[in-house]
Amino acid sequence: MAKAYASRIIAAPVEAAWALARDFNGMPAWHPAIVDSVIEDGCDADVVGCVRAFHLGDGTLVRERLLTLDDSRYVFAYNFETPAFPVENYEARFTLVPLTTGEQTLAIWEASFDEAPQDAGKYVDIISNGVFAAGLEALAAKLEGATHSVAAVPRWQGLRPAKVYCASRLTAPLAVAWAAVRDFAGMARWHPDIHEMAMLEGARSDKVGGVRDFLFGDGRLHEQLTYLSDRDTAFRYKINLSPMPWLNYHAGLRLYPVTADDTTLAVWTADWVASPQDDLTLIPNVHQNVFQTAFDTLNVRFTGSQPPPQQG
């Protein structure tokens, strides 16, 4: 199965980006390849199962069906009913991921499909670059200067992503960033407050179930690797020993490639159980002094400076 992918960090808050992108009938307003669009059978554009019919610049008619629409996670998915290209089993997904360092948003557009043997790779390039990357560039230009005017509305409308959510751009390609963070025993190299980190019982650092022992300041912690994926460039872990007043601490880090400038978006989340009073200190401490400090240290390691502002 072939896969097409493009991503770009947009200099606009996720609410503004989602308001524009979620309109399943709205692509003519921002995608340069789309001439017109109509939702068939009089349906609204946010009715799951509706079909949009639109024309490309050369007159080609394309029909796509909305399969998923998620306002709480800023995701929609669709398939081809009348294909734009000679491919089969086409399904695409559009996702927005808000950054916590400034009002910026990672936009990801991806699809999977089957190509004929003689076309191997042809439509991966056309869709990744001519459709997705070009569309994201135009979306970013359309959103330049956009703001979010309803500050009182929670950013995550549904189930929150985690008690702590920290998303920041790393100024390195995905492969370089993943090589830096994948070593579960290597965080002492990219966090200034972590010392004496080692795997217990001589376990490999890529052994799921292995435990790392370390000092954070003066406190000793044991963290157990519960998930590691080179395919998704992600890992998760839980805390078995900690001086902090929390229970059932689970956290995870995932990296996303940003194809527009060959950088990486890092998203780190954590959840635990603690008293509301303790959380007043724990939540900002984990967000800023653990996760964001680690991201900032990685950027110093990659470039010798803090991440530059993203160009829209």
C-alpha positions in Angstrom: 0.0 0.0 0.0 1.3 3.4 -0.9 1.3 6.4 1.4 1.3 10.1 0.8 2.2 12.6 3.5 2.8 16.3 3.9 3.0 18.5 7.0 3.6 22.1 7.9 3.6 24.4 10.9 1.1 27.2 10.4 1.5 30.5 12.2 -2.1 30.6 13.4 -4.0 29.2 16.5 -5.6 25.8 16.0 -9.1 27.2 16.4 -8.7 29.5 13.4 -7.1 26.8 11.3 -9.7 24.3 12.2 -12.6 26.7 11.5 -11.3 27.0 7.9 -10.1 23.4 7.3 -13.1 21.6 8.8 -15.5 22.9 6.2 -15.7 19.9 3.9 -17.2 22.2 1.2 -14.7 25.0 1.6 -11.5 24.0 -0.2 -12.1 26.5 -3.1 -11.5 29.3 -0.6 -7.9 28.2 0.1 -6.7 25.3 -2.2 -5.4 26.6 -5.5 -6.2 23.4 -7.4 -9.9 23.4 -6.5 -12.2 25.5 -8.8 -15.6 24.8 -7.2 -17.3 22.5 -4.7 -20.8 21.4 -3.8 -22.2 19.0 -1.2 -24.5 16.5 -2.9 -28.1 15.8 -1.8 -28.4 19.1 0.1 -26.5 17.9 3.1 -24.5 20.2 5.4 -20.8 20.0 5.1 -20.4 18.6 8.6 -22.7 15.6 8.1 -20.6 12.5 8.3 -21.3 10.5 5.1 -21.9 13.5 2.9 -20.2 13.7 -0.5 -18.5 16.7 -1.9 -18.2 17.1 -5.7 -15.6 19.5 -7.0 -13.7 20.3 -10.2 -9.9 20.6 -10.7 -8.5 23.3 -13.0 -8.5 20.9 -16.0 -12.2 20.1 -15.6 -11.7 16.8 -13.8 -14.6 15.9 -11.5 -13.7 14.5 -8.1 -16.1 13.2 -5.5 -15.1 12.5 -1.9 -17.1 11.1 1.1 -16.6 12.4 4.6 -15.8 9.4 6.9 -14.8 11.0 10.1 -15.2 14.5 11.7 -13.7 15.1 15.1 -14.0 18.6 16.6 -12.4 17.6 19.9 -9.2 16.3 18.2 -9.2 18.5 15.0 -9.3 15.6 12.6 -11.4 14.6 9.5 -11.0 11.7 7.1 -12.5 11.0 3.7 -12.2 8.6 0.7 -12.6 8.8 -3.1 -16.0 8.1 -4.5 -14.9 9.4 -8.0 -11.1 9.3 -7.9 -8.9 12.2 -9.0 -6.2 9.7 -9.9 -6.2 6.0 -11.0 -5.7 4.6 -7.5 -7.8 2.2 -5.4 -8.7 2.0 -1.7 -7.9 5.7 -1.2 -8.4 7.1 2.3 -7.1 10.4 3.5 -6.8 12.1 6.9 -6.3 15.7 7.8 -5.1 16.5 11.4 -4.3 19.7 13.3 -2.0 19.6 16.3 -1.7 22.8 18.5 1.7 23.8 19.7 2.1 25.1 23.2 5.0 27.4 22.3 3.1 30.3 20.7 -0.1 30.3 18.7 1.0 27.9 16.0 -0.5 24.7 14.6 1.0 21.6 12.9 -1.2 20.6 10.0 -0.8 17.0 8.7 -2.4 15.7 5.5 -1.9 12.1 4.7 -3.4 9.2 2.7 -3.0 5.6 1.9 -4.0 3.9 -1.4 -3.1 1.2 -3.8 -1.2 2.1 -7.1 -1.0 -0.1 -10.2 2.5 -1.8 -10.4 3.5 0.3 -13.4 2.6 3.5 -11.4 4.6 2.6 -8.3 5.6 5.9 -6.5 4.0 8.1 -9.2 0.9 9.1 -7.3 2.7 9.2 -3.9 4.7 12.2 -5.3 1.8 13.8 -7.0 -0.5 13.6 -4.0 2.2 14.4 -1.4 3.5 17.4 -3.1 1.0 18.6 -5.7 -2.1 18.2 -3.6 -1.1 18.0 0.1 2.0 20.2 0.4 0.7 22.8 -2.0 -2.6 22.9 -0.2 -1.0 23.3 3.2 1.2 26.1 1.9 -1.9 27.9 0.6 -3.7 27.3 3.9 -0.9 28.8 5.8 -1.0 31.9 3.5 -4.7 32.2 3.9 -4.4 32.0 7.7 -1.6 34.5 8.0 -2.4 37.0 10.8 -5.4 35.0 12.0 -6.2 35.1 15.7 -8.4 33.2 18.1 -11.1 35.6 19.4 -12.9 33.4 21.9 -10.2 32.9 24.5 -12.6 31.5 27.1 -13.5 28.4 25.1 -11.4 25.4 26.1 -8.9 24.4 23.4 -9.8 20.8 23.8 -13.5 20.4 23.6 -13.8 16.7 24.4 -11.7 14.4 26.5 -8.6 16.3 27.3 -5.4 14.9 25.7 -3.7 14.6 29.1 -3.1 16.5 32.4 0.0 18.0 30.8 0.2 18.6 27.1 3.4 20.1 25.7 4.1 20.5 22.0 7.1 22.2 20.6 9.1 22.4 17.3 12.6 20.8 17.3 15.0 22.3 14.8 16.2 19.0 13.4 14.9 16.4 10.9 12.8 13.6 12.3 15.6 11.0 12.0 18.0 13.2 13.9 15.5 14.1 16.6 14.4 10.5 17.1 18.0 9.3 17.3 18.4 11.8 20.2 15.4 10.8 22.2 14.9 7.1 21.4 17.5 6.0 23.9 15.4 5.5 27.1 18.6 5.7 29.2 19.9 8.8 27.4 17.7 11.7 28.8 20.6 12.9 31.0 22.2 14.1 27.7 19.2 16.4 26.9 17.9 17.5 30.3 20.1 19.6 32.6 18.5 18.4 35.9 18.8 14.7 35.2 21.8 12.8 36.5 23.2 9.3 37.0 20.7 7.7 34.6 21.1 4.0 33.9 18.9 0.9 33.1 18.3 -1.4 36.0 19.6 -5.0 35.9 21.6 -4.2 32.8 18.6 -4.1 30.6 18.9 -2.6 27.1 17.4 0.9 26.7 15.1 -0.3 23.9 13.7 -3.2 26.0 10.0 -2.7 26.6 9.5 -3.4 30.3 13.0 -2.1 31.2 13.3 0.4 34.0 15.6 3.4 34.1 16.9 4.7 37.4 18.0 8.3 37.8 18.2 11.4 39.9 16.1 14.5 39.1 17.6 17.1 41.3 17.9 15.3 44.6 15.0 12.9 44.0 15.4 9.4 42.8 13.0 8.0 40.2 12.3 4.7 38.5 10.5 4.9 35.1 9.5 1.8 33.2 9.3 1.7 29.4 5.8 0.5 28.4 5.8 1.2 24.6 8.4 1.9 21.9 7.6 2.4 18.2 10.1 3.2 15.5 7.2 3.3 13.0 5.4 6.0 15.0 8.6 7.5 16.5 7.0 7.4 19.9 7.5 5.9 23.4 5.5 5.8 26.6 6.5 5.0 30.2 5.2 4.9 33.7 6.7 5.9 37.1 7.3 3.1 39.6 9.2 5.2 42.2 9.1 8.9 42.8 9.3 11.4 45.7 6.4 13.4 44.1 2.8 13.2 45.6 1.2 11.5 42.6 -0.1 8.0 41.7 -0.5 6.2 38.4 1.8 8.5 36.4 1.9 7.6 32.7 3.6 9.8 30.1 4.6 9.6 26.4 6.6 11.4 23.8 5.8 11.3 20.1 7.6 13.0 17.2 6.0 14.1 13.9 7.9 15.0 10.7 7.3 18.6 9.4 7.9 18.1 5.7 7.6 21.8 4.8 11.0 22.6 6.4 12.4 19.2 7.4 12.0 19.9 11.2 10.1 17.9 13.8 7.1 18.5 16.1 7.5 16.9 19.5 4.4 16.2 21.6 4.8 15.1 25.2 1.9 14.3 27.5 1.5 13.0 31.0 -1.3 11.9 33.3 -1.5 11.0 36.9 -3.7 11.1 40.0 -3.0 13.7 42.7 -4.9 16.1 45.0 -6.1 19.4 43.3 -3.9 21.3 45.6 -0.8 19.3 44.6 -1.7 19.7 41.0 -1.4 23.4 41.2 2.3 22.9 41.5 2.8 19.6 39.7 1.2 20.5 36.4 3.2 23.7 35.6 6.3 22.1 37.0 6.1 19.0 34.7 5.1 21.2 31.7 7.8 23.8 32.0 10.7 22.3 34.1 10.6 18.8 32.6 9.0 18.7 29.2 9.7 22.2 27.8 13.1 22.4 29.4 14.0 19.1 27.6 12.8 20.5 24.3 14.7 23.7 24.7 17.8 21.8 25.6 17.5 19.6 22.6 17.2 22.7 20.3 20.4 24.1 21.8 22.0 20.7 21.1 20.7 20.7 17.5 21.3 24.3 16.5 23.0 26.1 19.4 20.0 28.4 19.9 16.3 28.5 20.8 13.9 27.5 18.0 13.4 30.3 15.5 9.9 31.7 14.8 8.1 29.6 12.2 7.4 31.3 8.9 3.8 31.2 7.8 
